Amino acid sequence: MNDSPGEEHLAFTQWAMSNGIKIKGIAPARFPGRRLGMVATRAIEKNEIMLTVPVSLMLTIDSIPSSFVDQFPKRTSIHGILAAFLTHGDPDLLAKLDTWRGVWPDWAEFENSMPVFWPERLRVSNSVSTSPGKDAVGPILLPPSISGLWNTFQKQPVPVKYETRYQNLLAQQEKRLKEAWRHVVSVFPETEWETFAYNWAIINSRSFYYVSPGKDEPEDWNDAIAMVPFADYFNHVDDAACDVTFDGKKYTFKATKRYEKGEEIYMSYGSHSNDFLLVEYGFCLDNNPSDSIYLDDIIFPELTRAEKTELAAHDFFGNYEITSSGPNENTTAVVCIKCMSRKDWPDYAAGRSQRGFDAKLTADMLRDWVQTYLQECTVAIEALMDVSGTISARLTETGAIEPENATKEKLDLILSRWKQIKSLCEAVLKASAN
């Protein structure tokens, strides 16, 4: 295959090496049907350091002049300030990033791949983009962990707030983006939405962990970020054979296995579900050990007030997650509170006793909940196939129309995601029946 990334990427590689980035045995490369990634240009031995990037070349909140940072309201996110700097920063300082910026994806890639930038009819959610009291028109296409909505039943409000990092993903992301936008236009009223949104998406999709020296981690984990040149070529897999460390002075990337010449080298962005990867990065993995579904909206209506209180008292309230490995601790606990006596469950929850635990009864209840999710899969897949089929027929009749083609690609991506969820539900049901 022709894996040459292009002249702009070769120029950036030269810039990186000449500015103190140590690159050993790796290079950016094109992979058919996928984005650019990192490839081994020779055999790389286990424990060999492949890349070192000094903090002085990173784009961090500390590398931006304080005079620029101090213009913004106190609660402006670091993410928003970084995006604002790329949009309105000193031209002389930004010019130093030109070679790096020249290899970033364009706006069209984010607009096509990230649901936050899709038309509302595709991304309908319970987010700030939906007017209060406005009913969704047509079927909900995105999965519940992304959209916060269901086709097969009405989601009930939960009176208790709890952290849902991997649920209501689109609403959370839209809130971060709109708050950042509001703060930035308060300082730069002439800001163009598309330019700012593009820079926000660049940082959102290509950032690494970073906390300013001597400071505590920010309240919002999304603000523990910085951009690391050249390292942002690495694509993600859950169990990447690449050890990534940051010691305050440099980022180091070390192979944890032997790589052969021509082999793609990945890093791990963390153990994330495909719903999270789709919202934050615009892709899903074909094989993701961390993929999951959440049953909160299915389970909460079946809980009494006393059961919710008891679950909260033992830190088992919400985030009822199912992976290919089975239910998490919270899910097991909530199944048991429905199947065990009020006398036995507190001892079980505290780990003191298994008295009253009925394996068959708990398995049956879990299957019922997963079956509800599977029914949602069936409805969503049928709706997507209907909409996609209508567009395909129109394209056949009228020829290629760019907006229609773009919509079809988005629908195909959502359909593929739903099929993954369906397979996960079916695997859980099969395992629980054994």
C-alpha positions in Angstrom: 0.0 0.0 0.0 1.0 3.6 -0.4 1.3 4.7 3.2 3.1 8.0 2.6 1.2 10.6 4.7 1.9 13.5 2.4 4.4 16.4 2.2 2.9 18.4 5.1 3.3 15.4 7.5 6.9 14.9 6.4 7.6 18.6 6.9 6.0 18.4 10.4 8.2 15.4 11.3 11.3 17.4 10.4 10.0 20.3 12.4 9.4 18.0 15.4 12.9 16.5 15.3 14.6 19.9 14.8 12.7 21.3 17.9 13.7 18.5 20.3 11.2 15.8 19.9 13.0 12.4 19.8 11.4 10.0 17.3 12.8 6.5 17.1 11.6 3.9 14.7 8.1 5.4 14.1 6.4 7.7 11.6 2.9 8.9 10.6 1.3 6.7 7.9 -2.0 6.4 6.0 -4.1 3.3 6.6 -6.8 2.3 4.0 -10.3 3.3 5.1 -9.0 4.9 8.3 -7.3 8.0 9.6 -3.6 8.6 9.8 -1.8 6.6 12.4 1.6 5.7 13.6 3.7 3.0 12.0 6.9 1.2 12.8 9.6 2.1 10.3 11.8 -0.7 11.5 11.7 -3.5 14.1 11.1 -2.0 17.6 12.2 -4.0 20.6 10.1 -4.4 23.7 10.8 -1.7 26.3 12.4 0.6 23.6 11.5 4.2 23.9 9.8 5.3 20.6 9.0 8.9 21.3 9.8 11.7 23.8 8.1 15.1 23.7 9.3 17.9 26.0 6.7 19.9 27.9 8.2 23.1 26.3 6.7 22.1 23.0 3.3 21.2 24.4 0.3 23.5 24.1 -0.8 24.0 27.7 -2.6 26.5 29.8 0.9 27.5 31.1 2.3 28.1 27.6 -0.3 30.8 26.9 0.5 34.3 28.1 -1.2 35.2 31.4 -2.3 38.4 29.8 -4.5 36.4 27.4 -5.8 34.0 30.1 -6.7 36.7 32.5 -9.2 38.3 30.1 -11.7 35.4 30.6 -14.3 35.0 33.3 -13.1 33.1 36.3 -15.0 29.8 35.6 -13.9 29.6 31.9 -12.7 26.1 31.2 -9.1 25.4 30.3 -10.4 23.7 27.2 -12.2 26.9 26.2 -9.2 29.1 26.8 -7.0 26.8 24.7 -9.5 26.9 21.9 -9.8 30.7 22.2 -6.0 31.0 22.0 -5.9 29.1 18.8 -8.7 31.4 17.5 -7.5 34.8 18.8 -4.0 34.4 20.1 -1.0 36.5 19.3 -0.2 35.9 15.5 3.5 35.7 16.2 3.0 33.0 18.9 0.5 31.1 16.7 2.9 31.2 13.7 5.2 28.9 15.7 2.4 26.3 15.5 1.8 26.6 11.8 3.7 23.4 10.8 1.9 21.4 13.4 -1.5 23.0 12.6 -0.9 22.1 8.9 -1.4 18.4 9.7 -4.6 18.6 11.7 -7.8 17.3 10.3 -10.1 19.9 8.6 -13.5 21.1 9.8 -15.4 18.7 7.5 -13.9 15.7 9.3 -15.3 16.8 12.6 -18.6 17.9 11.1 -19.0 14.4 9.6 -17.8 12.3 12.5 -18.7 14.0 15.8 -22.5 13.9 16.7 -22.3 17.2 18.5 -21.9 18.9 15.1 -24.6 16.8 13.3 -28.1 18.2 12.3 -30.5 18.1 15.2 -32.7 15.5 13.5 -29.8 13.1 13.9 -28.6 14.0 17.3 -31.9 14.8 19.2 -31.1 14.6 22.9 -32.2 15.9 26.2 -29.5 18.5 25.9 -29.4 22.3 25.8 -29.8 22.1 22.1 -33.4 20.9 22.5 -35.9 23.6 23.6 -37.8 23.0 26.8 -41.0 21.2 26.1 -40.1 20.4 22.5 -40.9 16.9 21.5 -38.6 14.9 19.3 -39.8 14.3 15.8 -39.4 10.8 14.5 -37.4 8.0 16.1 -34.4 8.5 18.4 -31.4 7.3 16.4 -28.5 7.7 18.7 -28.1 5.1 21.6 -29.4 6.1 25.0 -26.0 6.6 26.6 -25.4 9.2 24.0 -28.8 10.8 23.5 -30.4 10.2 26.9 -33.6 9.1 25.2 -35.4 5.9 24.4 -37.9 4.8 21.7 -39.6 2.0 23.6 -40.4 3.7 26.9 -40.5 7.2 28.5 -37.5 7.9 30.6 -38.5 9.0 34.1 -36.7 11.8 36.0 -34.4 10.8 38.8 -34.8 13.0 41.9 -31.2 12.4 43.1 -28.2 13.8 41.2 -25.3 11.4 40.7 -22.2 11.4 38.4 -22.9 9.9 35.0 -19.6 10.3 33.2 -20.5 7.7 30.6 -24.2 8.5 30.2 -26.0 11.4 28.6 -22.8 11.9 26.8 -24.0 14.3 24.1 -25.7 16.6 26.6 -22.6 16.8 28.7 -20.4 17.6 25.7 -22.8 20.2 24.3 -22.9 21.9 27.7 -19.1 22.1 27.8 -19.0 23.5 24.2 -21.7 26.0 24.7 -20.3 27.3 28.0 -16.9 27.7 26.5 -18.5 29.6 23.6 -20.4 31.9 25.9 -17.2 32.8 27.9 -15.1 33.3 24.8 -17.6 35.6 23.0 -17.8 37.7 26.2 -14.2 38.6 25.6 -14.1 38.3 21.7 -17.6 39.2 20.5 -16.6 38.9 16.9 -15.6 35.2 17.2 -16.9 33.1 14.3 -18.7 30.0 15.6 -17.2 27.5 13.0 -13.6 28.6 13.7 -14.0 28.4 17.4 -15.9 25.1 17.3 -13.1 23.7 15.0 -10.4 24.6 17.5 -12.5 23.3 20.4 -12.9 20.0 18.6 -9.1 19.8 17.8 -8.3 20.1 21.5 -11.1 17.8 22.5 -10.0 15.0 20.2 -6.2 15.3 20.4 -5.4 16.3 24.0 -3.4 14.4 26.6 -3.4 14.5 30.4 -1.8 17.6 32.0 -2.1 19.5 35.2 -0.1 22.6 35.9 2.9 22.1 38.2 2.0 22.6 41.9 -1.8 22.7 41.3 -4.5 20.2 42.2 -6.4 18.4 39.5 -9.2 20.6 38.2 -12.8 20.0 39.3 -13.7 19.0 35.8 -11.5 16.1 34.6 -12.0 17.5 31.0 -9.8 20.4 32.0 -6.7 18.3 32.8 -5.6 18.6 29.2 -2.8 19.8 26.9 -1.8 19.1 23.4 1.3 17.0 22.6 2.8 17.5 19.1 3.5 14.3 17.1 2.1 12.1 19.8 -1.4 13.0 18.5 -0.8 10.7 15.5 -1.3 7.6 17.7 -4.6 5.9 17.2 -6.5 4.1 20.0 -7.0 0.5 21.1 -8.0 -0.5 24.6 -5.1 -2.8 25.3 -2.4 -0.9 23.3 1.2 -2.2 23.7 2.5 1.2 24.5 3.4 2.6 27.9 2.7 6.3 28.2 4.2 8.4 31.0 4.5 12.1 31.9 7.0 13.2 34.5 6.3 16.9 34.4 9.1 17.5 32.0 8.3 15.3 29.1 5.9 12.7 27.7 7.5 9.3 27.0 6.1 6.5 24.8 7.6 3.1 25.2 6.9 -0.2 23.4 5.7 -3.0 25.7 6.1 -5.6 23.0 8.2 -6.1 19.9 6.9 -4.4 16.8 7.7 -5.5 13.3 8.4 -3.0 10.5 5.2 -1.8 8.9 3.0 -2.6 12.0 0.7 0.1 13.3 1.5 1.3 16.8 -1.4 2.3 19.0 -1.8 3.9 22.4 -4.7 3.7 24.7 -6.9 6.8 25.4 -8.4 4.9 28.3 -10.9 2.2 28.9 -13.9 3.7 27.2 -17.2 2.4 25.7 -17.8 2.9 22.0 -20.6 5.4 22.8 -17.9 7.5 24.5 -15.4 7.1 21.7 -18.1 8.1 19.1 -19.1 11.3 20.9 -15.6 12.4 21.9 -13.5 11.2 19.0 -15.9 10.3 16.2 -15.2 6.6 15.8 -16.1 3.2 17.2 -13.8 0.2 17.6 -14.8 -3.1 15.9 -13.4 -4.9 19.0 -13.6 -3.0 22.2 -13.2 -5.0 25.5 -14.5 -1.9 27.4 -17.7 -1.5 25.5 -20.8 -1.4 27.6 -24.4 -0.4 28.1 -26.1 1.2 31.0 -29.4 0.1 32.5 -30.2 3.0 34.8 -33.2 4.2 32.9 -34.6 0.7 32.9 -34.0 -0.1 36.5 -34.9 3.1 38.3 -38.7 2.9 37.7 -38.6 -0.5 39.4 -37.0 0.7 42.6 -39.0 1.8 45.6 -38.0 5.0 47.5 -36.6 2.8 50.4 -34.5 0.7 47.9 -33.0 3.9 46.4 -32.2 5.2 49.8 -30.5 2.0 50.8 -28.6 1.8 47.5 -27.4 5.4 47.9 -26.3 4.7 51.5 -24.1 1.9 50.3 -22.7 3.8 47.2 -24.6 1.5 44.8 -26.9 4.2 43.4 -26.8 4.4 39.6 -24.3 3.6 36.8 -25.7 0.1 36.3 -23.2 -1.0 33.7 -23.1 -4.2 31.6 -20.0 -5.2 29.7 -19.1 -8.4 27.8 -17.7 -9.7 31.1 -21.1 -9.2 32.8 -22.6 -6.7 35.3 -20.6 -4.4 37.3 -20.7 -4.3 41.1 -23.5 -1.7 41.2 -25.7 -3.8 38.9 -25.2 -6.9 40.9 -26.1 -5.0 44.0 -29.3 -3.6 42.6 -30.4 -7.0 41.3 -29.8 -8.4 44.7 -31.8 -5.7 46.5 -34.8 -6.7 44.4 -34.3 -10.4 45.0 -33.2 -10.6 48.6 -34.9 -9.8 51.9 -34.5 -6.4 53.5 -32.8 -8.2 56.4 -30.2 -10.0 54.2 -29.3 -7.3 51.7 -27.4 -4.9 54.0 -25.1 -7.8 55.0 -24.6 -8.8 51.4 -23.9 -5.2 50.4 -21.3 -4.8 53.1 -19.6 -8.1 52.0 -20.4 -9.9 55.3 -22.8 -12.6 54.0 -24.2 -14.3 50.9 -27.2 -15.5 52.9 -30.4 -15.1 50.8 -28.6 -14.9 47.5 -30.5 -16.7 44.7 -28.4 -17.1 41.6 -31.3 -18.1 39.3 -33.6 -15.4 40.5 -30.9 -12.7 40.0 -30.0 -14.0 36.6 -33.6 -14.0 35.5 -34.1 -10.4 36.6 -30.9 -9.2 34.9 -32.1 -11.0 31.7 -35.4 -9.1 31.9 -33.6 -5.8 32.0 -31.3 -6.6 29.2 -34.2 -7.9 27.1 -35.7 -4.4 27.5 -32.5 -2.9 26.1 -32.5 -5.5 23.3 -36.0 -4.4 22.3 -34.8 -0.9 22.0 -32.0 -2.2 19.7 -34.5 -3.8 17.4 -36.7 -0.7 17.1 -33.7 1.6 16.5 -32.1 -0.7 13.9 -35.4 -1.0 12.0 -35.8 2.8 12.1 -32.3 3.4 10.9 -32.6 0.8 8.1 -35.8 2.5 6.9 -34.3 6.0 6.9 -31.1 4.8 5.3 -33.0 2.8 2.7 -35.1 5.9 1.7 -31.9 7.9 1.2 -30.2 5.1 -0.8 -33.2 4.9 -3.1 -33.2 8.7 -3.6 -29.4 8.6 -4.4 -30.0 5.8 -6.9 -32.7 7.9 -8.6 -31.0 11.3 -8.6 -27.3 10.4 -8.4 -24.7 11.5 -5.8 -25.8 14.4 -3.8 -23.2 15.5 -1.2 -25.5 16.3 1.7 -27.4 13.1 1.2 -24.2 11.1 1.0 -23.0 12.7 4.2 -26.2 11.8 6.0 -26.1 8.2 4.7 -22.5 7.9 6.1 -23.7 9.1 9.5 -26.7 6.8 9.5 -24.4 3.9 8.6 -22.1 4.7 11.5 -25.1 4.8 14.0 -26.5 1.6 12.5 -23.1 -0.1 13.0 -23.0 1.1 16.6 -26.5 -0.3 17.3 -25.5 -3.6 15.9 -22.6 -3.7 18.3 -25.0 -3.0 21.2 -27.3 -5.7 20.0 -24.5 -8.2 19.9 -23.5 -7.2 23.5 -27.0 -7.6 24.8 -27.3 -11.0 23.1 -23.9 -12.1 24.6 -25.0 -11.1 28.1 -28.3 -12.9 27.7 -26.6 -16.1 26.5 -24.0 -16.0 29.3 -26.8 -15.4 32.0 -28.7 -18.4 30.7 -25.8 -20.8 31.3 
